[in-house]
Amino acid sequence: PSIALAISYQESGWNQRRVSVANAVGTMQVIPSSGQWASQLAGRQLDLLDTDDNITAGVILLKVLTREADSTSDAIAGYYQGLASVESNGMYSDTKQYVANVKALRRRM
């Protein structure tokens, strides 16, 4: 739970109305294609504009990332950069800062 809380704060400041330039929406800043994938894993259609569903989608994504990534840092980086990109390219400099920010927030949660 602390990773999800930290990521959601880093992503949106817990603001469900936030929309990024990449069209990521809501508290967890989930992009629509990831929301569709999370819906399949959830077994029902998730509405990313609904706070509960947005958080559900983000937590599902985090669950998969933490299971697939080699480390917690890689899972956090995967949420931001994409796990395939992290695995093939390493963390970009902005991703490293994102991971550090999330970890700092997590320690305070």
LOZA-170004 format. One record per residue (C-alpha): residue number from 1; residue in one letter; x, y, z. Coordinates in pm, whole numbers, plus 50000, padded with zeros to 5 digits. Layout:
<recs>
   resi   resn      px      py      pz
    NUM      A       X       Y       Z
...
</recs>
This chain:
<recs>
   resi   resn      px      py      pz
      1      P   50000   50000   50000
      2      S   50277   50247   50075
      3      I   50414   50222   49720
      4      A   50070   50292   49574
      5      L   50021   50588   49808
      6      A   50362   50729   49723
      7      I   50321   50682   49348
      8      S   49973   50834   49348
      9      Y   50099   51136   49538
     10      Q   50399   51174   49308
     11      E   50181   51132   48999
     12      S   49889   51358   49085
     13      G   49913   51493   49438
     14      W   49609   51267   49495
     15      N   49414   51479   49246
     16      Q   49163   51267   49056
     17      R   49100   51550   48808
     18      R   49459   51565   48684
     19      V   49523   51477   48318
     20      S   49878   51467   48184
     21      V   50006   51567   47842
     22      A   50034   51191   47773
     23      N   49659   51160   47848
     24      A   49721   50977   48176
     25      V   49425   51042   48403
     26      G   49330   51047   48766
     27      T   49492   50983   49097
     28      M   49721   50709   48966
     29      Q   49775   50877   48625
     30      V   49680   50569   48423
     31      I   49689   50593   48044
     32      P   49378   50456   47870
     33      S   49557   50158   47711
     34      S   49693   50052   48050
     35      G   49345   50099   48194
     36      Q   49204   49858   47936
     37      W   49471   49603   48021
     38      A   49402   49646   48394
     39      S   49030   49602   48320
     40      Q   49103   49263   48165
     41      L   49303   49160   48471
     42      A   49028   49291   48702
     43      G   48762   49096   48511
     44      R   48546   49405   48462
     45      Q   48554   49738   48284
     46      L   48734   50000   48492
     47      D   48636   50364   48452
     48      L   48956   50566   48493
     49      L   48748   50878   48562
     50      D   48608   50707   48873
     51      T   48846   50746   49169
     52      D   48800   50391   49300
     53      D   48846   50236   48956
     54      N   49147   50457   48880
     55      I   49316   50345   49200
     56      T   49221   49984   49128
     57      A   49382   50009   48783
     58      G   49699   50162   48927
     59      V   49726   49901   49200
     60      I   49676   49619   48949
     61      L   49956   49763   48737
     62      L   50180   49790   49043
     63      K   50102   49432   49142
     64      V   50214   49307   48802
     65      L   50522   49529   48803
     66      T   50634   49421   49149
     67      R   50592   49058   49046
     68      E   50779   49097   48716
     69      A   51054   49345   48806
     70      D   51387   49248   48955
     71      S   51357   49502   49237
     72      T   51121   49750   49397
     73      S   51315   50030   49230
     74      D   51266   49867   48889
     75      A   50893   49825   48959
     76      I   50860   50194   49046
     77      A   51065   50285   48739
     78      G   50845   50058   48530
     79      Y   50535   50246   48641
     80      Y   50690   50568   48511
     81      Q   50902   50461   48214
     82      G   50762   50120   48126
     83      L   50923   49801   48250
     84      A   51032   49682   47904
     85      S   51213   50013   47852
     86      V   51377   49995   48195
     87      E   51493   49639   48124
     88      S   51633   49720   47780
     89      N   51762   50076   47828
     90      G   51810   50113   48202
     91      M   51654   50399   48393
     92      Y   51663   50738   48226
     93      S   51781   51028   48441
     94      D   51426   51156   48496
     95      T   51322   50804   48592
     96      K   51599   50784   48851
     97      Q   51470   51109   49003
     98      Y   51112   50976   48994
     99      V   51219   50658   49178
    100      A   51407   50862   49440
    101      N   51104   51087   49490
    102      V   50866   50792   49528
    103      K   51098   50619   49774
    104      A   51126   50937   49982
    105      L   50749   50976   49984
    106      R   50707   50610   50075
    107      R   50928   50651   50381
    108      R   50698   50932   50498
    109      M   50372   50741   50441
</recs>
